[in-house]
Amino acid sequence: MTIIKQDDFIQSIADALQYISYYHPADFIQALDAAYQKEQNPAAKDAMAQILINSRMCAEGRRPICQDTGIVTVFLKIGMQVSWDARLSVADMVNEGVRRAYLNPDNVLRASILQDPAGKRSNTKDNTPAVIHMEVVPGDKVEVNVAAKGGGSEAKAKFAMLNPSDSIADWVLKTVPTMGAGWCPPGILGIGIGGTAEKAMLLAKQACMESVDIQELIARGPSNALEELRLDLYQRVNALGIGAQGLGGLTTVLDIKILDYPTHAANLPIAMIPNCAATRHAHFVLDGTGPAELAPPRLDDWPAISREGAPAKRVNLDTVTRDEAASWQPGDTLLVSGTLLTGRDAAHKRLADLIQRGEALPKGVDFKNKFIYYVGPVDPVPGEVVGPAGPTTATRMDKFTETMLADTGLLGMIGKAERGPEAIASIKKHQAVYLMAVGGAAYLVSKAIRKSRVVAFEDLGMEAIHEFVVEDMPVTVAVDSRGVSVHETAPVIWRKKIADLAVLSS
């Protein structure tokens, strides 16, 4: 009989969540570096460079890879010969571990979890509760898989109940383009096949947490139908040309992971969940000898990459004009300096309500000829102006875009991934622009922020409106003043290039 102590279990959960907040898995870094080395699209290559540079900075500084430090998911396999020396339930112990991790003063993690999701949606302040899956199995140990899943990638989860005769590959290839770039490719697609609806989704989530090994599979060849499907989808998804951050390119996925389960003869459930460029998961076993020990990776595991020499235009946000912004082309790299205001979903809702009622915006909030940055930063630790502050998914603000452009004098927006047709139409109508920052490079971005202060809606926490003063913050022109979107044009171009390369190689 193995005795697992309460403090050992709680500390192991807390340590694992801190660990994955700043250490990428080594297999992910190796796969991303290989993709970076072969990438031919300069915009996509630069995006991957930022992710890799950010990753090393986070490993050295022990600060979060992404400002969205995720919703915690824990898979437990509890041996039947395990006994607990504990006062709390297993779920309560998990949540206490989450609480300790996210409130750790040495590496503050962003609390993103809202209670009462269909009501007031108030923040729990400590990122609890976690989503917990427990299984009792033979043995005398506790196996733990812990993950922190970002909201942007989780929002792109897909499910379908196919007919038994339908093609799984066709569904995946039809569905991936509908996910846009809000899941921060390149990453991993987890696919669950079979069981029931909820089982397929669970399998897809578990698949996301497996090791990246597609190159080994390519080298040895498939040994069963699932491995054949993995190889087929890996090639065909990358052939879509979506590329890093949706900018077009050779690599959209670093791996395809698939788990399956027996299912009813009348059904073919399939689920797909992407794991983003901030893929975060850890696996450990407790055997009663104390808390888990997760060995830090070697800094030599990270490639030496620099963005020096990357072509970019410098822009002063305090003096930029609409005529200057109109000269920018989709795909241009800019280094922006000056004053930014921030705002996410909750702030936009309040601003829109004020405008609709004909009331003045809060003191200190003036968007005329300014840019708004869609971000909810991590709280700073001593010595920081602001914590990691990467962009959030811009499409969530699409429904507010016309109001903001028409009624505030806003010149442009900075966010993550593509914009939808409604927002693009407003951008074109008002001759505004939309710039894209790299999702998965939050710590790198934060180093460009020289000053930060809250100017409105402080009660919203990380969703409050901040004023940032930035210096050489890297962004890409994603939608120009004519309404041309790089996320629409670039994948088409690169899909054709990839097809041409395949013809030449054959």
Buried (B, 14 or more C-beta within 10 A) or exposed (E): EBEBBBEBBBBBBBBBBBBBBBBBBBBBBBBBBBBBEEBBBBBBBBBBBBBBBBBBBBBEBBBBBBBBBBBBBBBBBBBEEBEBEBEBEBBBBBBBBBBBBBBBEEBBBBBBBEEEEEEEEEBBEBBBBBBBEEEEEEBBBBBBBBBBBBBBBBBBBBBBEBEEEEEBEEBBBEBBBEBBBBBBBBBBBBBBBBBBBEBBBBBBBBBBBBBBBBBEBEEEEBEEEBBEBBBBBBBBBBBBBBBBBBBBBBBBBBBBBBBBBEBEEEBBBBBBBBBBBBBBBBBBEBBBEEBBEBEEBEEEBBBEBEBEEBEBEEBEBEEBEBEEBEEBEBBBBBBBBBBBBBBBBBBBBBBBEBBEEEEEBBEEBEBEBBBBBBBBBBBBBEEBBBBBBBBBBBBBBBBBBBBBBEBBEBBBBBBBBBBBEEBBBBBBEBBBBBBBBBBBBBBBBBBBBBEBEBBBBEEBBBBBBBBBBBEBBBBBBBBBBEBBBBBBEBBEBBBEBBEEBEEEEE
